[in-house]
Amino acid sequence: MFNLDQLIIEGDRALRILSGSVQQSRSTPKPEADLDVAPLSEQERKHAAGLMRVNHVGEVCAQALYQAQRLTSASPHLQSQLGHAAKEEEDHLVWCANRLEELGSRPSLLNPIWFAGSFAIGTLAGLAGDQWSLGFVVETEKQVENHLNSHLQALPESDIASRAIVEQMRTEEIEHGNMARNLGAKDLPEPITKVMGLVSQVMTKTAYYL
């Protein structure tokens, strides 16, 4: 199903993700590059940092999920599609990390735990078969889209930098979900989607502070 070279490559990628050494891959500027960023109050800054930390955790989890699903898929085409999506998600990771630094904050202290848990879930989804794995992508991206919509409501109106990042992330998350549907994703059973929602709630509430 996978070979030693793949494991070494993905292991190196995981270390770069968790160490914060990932760089933006696309040549275009980051979403907020040309914006005139307004100063935030201390309360607004802390709130925006909490939300962007949650978004950063979501991208850490996305990397782990895509890695596991690529490793467990026997389809070169699907591996390629998941790899492309993961590259875009990697840029999201960089944007969130940079914004956290600009806000004078840091990523979640629990990122290794989030990564390991997501990798395990992605492995189970992949082992269930490509169509179920793609169904997991669809449901994940749907929940992420809803989550990002709520952040656009919750972020301070004056924090146009964070809002620009979240808007671009939302656009690309929708594209990833559509990609999975077009590749033949199966709808996940309702009990699984509910459990996914509950796990997501625990993660977001915890990551806001830690």
N, C-alpha and C positions, 0 to 999 in steps of 0.2 A: 504493500500500500504506500509506503514511503521509504526512502533510503537515507543513509547516513549523511549524505551531502545536504539533503533537505533539512534534516534535523539541525545540522550545524548552522545553516543559513538562518533558519527560523529562531534558533537559540541566540544567535548574535543579534538578530532583530529585536528579540524580547529584551535583551540586556540594554540595547540602545533606547528602547521605549521607556523602560523603568529608570534609566539613568538620566533621562532628559536630553540625550545627545542627538535626537532626531532633527533633521533639517528639512525645511520646506522643499518639495521636489519640483513644484511647478514654477515656471519662469515669471508668471504674472505676480504683481505685488499682492501682499496680504490685503484682505477686504477693507481694512480701516486706514490703509496707507496714506490716502490723500485727504482724509477728513481733518477738519479743524476741531481737535478734541478739547472739550470744555472741562474745567476743573470740577471735581465732585466734592460734596461734603464728606466728612469722615463717615457718617452713617451710610451714605450712598456708596462710598468706596468699599466698605466692609460687606455690604449686601451684594454688590456687583461681584466682589471677589468670591463670595460664597457660591453664587450661581455659576460663575465661570469655573470654579473648582469642580462643581458637579459635572459641568460639560466636559472638563478635562478627564474626569474619571470615566465618563461615557465613552470617550475616544480610546482610553486605555483598554476598556472592555471590548470595544469594537476590534481593536488590533488582535486581541487574544482570540476572539471568536473567529475572525477571518483566518488567522493562522491555523487554528485547529481544523477548520472546515476545509482549507486547502490541503492539509496533510492527510485528511481522511477521505478525500475524493479521488476517484480513479479516473475522472474525466479531465484531460488536459485543457479543454475549452472552459470548463467550469473553474478550474484552478486559475486560468488566465483572467477570467471575469472577476473572480474574487480578489485576485491580486491587484487588478486595476482599482477596484473599490477601496481596497485597503490602502493604496497609495494616496487616494484622496482623503481618506480618514486620517492618514498620517499627517497630512497638512493641517487638518482640523486640530490635531493634537498639538502641533507646533503653535498654531494661532492662539489656542487657549492657554498654553504655557507662557507665551510671550505676554499675553494680556494679564495673566496673573502677576507676572513680574512687574508690569507697568502699574498695577494696582497695589503694589507693595505686599503681595501675598505669595502663597506657595501651593504646589499641588497637594493632593491628599496623602497623608502619611500611610494610608492603608492601600496604596496602589498595588503593591505586590500581591495582596490578598485578593483584590478585585481582579487582577490579571489572572491569577491561578484559578479562581472560581469560574471565570468566563471561559478560560481555555478548556476546563473540564466540561462545561456545558456545550461548547462548540464541538468538542470531540464526540460527545454523545449524539449531538444532532447530525454530525457527519457520518457516524457509524450507522445511523438509521437509514441512510440512503440519500442520494443527491436531491431528490424532490422534497423530502422532508427537511433536509438541510436548507434548501432554498426557502421553504415555508417558514423556517425559523428566521431567515434574513428578512422576509417580508414583515413578519410580526414585530421583529425587533425594530425595524425602521419605522413602522407605523407608530410604535410606542415612543420612539425617539422624536418623531415629528411632533406628536402631541406634547411631549416634554419641552421641546424647543419653542413651540407656540406659547406655552405657559411662561417660559422665560422672557419672551418678548413682551409679555404683559407685565412681568414682575421687575424687569430691569429698569433702573432710573431712566426717565426720558432723556436726560442730559448725557447719559453714557452712550453716545452714538458709536463709539469704537466697539464696545462689546456687542451692541445691537447689530452692527454691520457683520461681525463675525458670525453671530448666531443665524442671521438671515442667510448667509452664504452656506453655512452648514446645513440648514434646513432644506435648501434647494437641492443640495447634493444627496442628502439622506433620502429624499423622495425619489431621486433618480436611481439610487441603489435598490430601493424597494421595487421600483418598476422593472429594473433589470432582472431581479429574481423572479418576478411574476412571468416575464417574457421567456424565461428559461424553463418554465414548467413547475413552479413551486406548488406544493400542496398546502391547503389550508390546515393549520394546526387545530387539534381538538380544543374546545373551549376551556377545559380544566387546565391545559398547559398554558394557554394565553393568560389565564387568571393568575397562575403561579408566577409567570414572568412579570406580570404587573406588580404583584406583591413584592417580589425580589427587587424590582426597580425602585419601588417606594422606599424600601429599607436603605438601599444604596444612596439614593438622592438625599434623604434626610440626614444620613450619617456623613456623607461627603461634604455637605454644606459647611460643617464645622471642622471635620477632621480630614 
